[in-house]
Amino acid sequence: MIAGVLHFIKTSFYLAIMPSMLPHPLALVYISGVAEILGGLGLLVPKFRRPAGYGLIALLIAVFPANIKMFVDGIHHQGLSLATVLLAVRLPLQIAFVALVNWLSKNS
């Protein structure tokens, strides 16, 4: 939920990692922020936990191109650095995030 709120506070950061091929980047930043907030809230309510989990998993998959762009931009601008290594490590961690959301959304 905190990451969702950050979409509204640090909008420029999220716009910078938005792949340029996507239309209406500002709207997509806000929509993904709302989706993160609602998904987090949904995980807190047992009745909505599973659908919220499905939505968050879909969101994690949908934002993966932004994670790739952040890594590629980092390599392009900084070369190999600690920051770019951490961005590279984050890419496969997306699978762990999906697994974690799946596990959390199954538990009541």
Helices and strands as residue ranges (DSSP letters): H 2-9, H 11-16, H 25-44, G 46-48, H 49-62, H 64-78, H 82-106
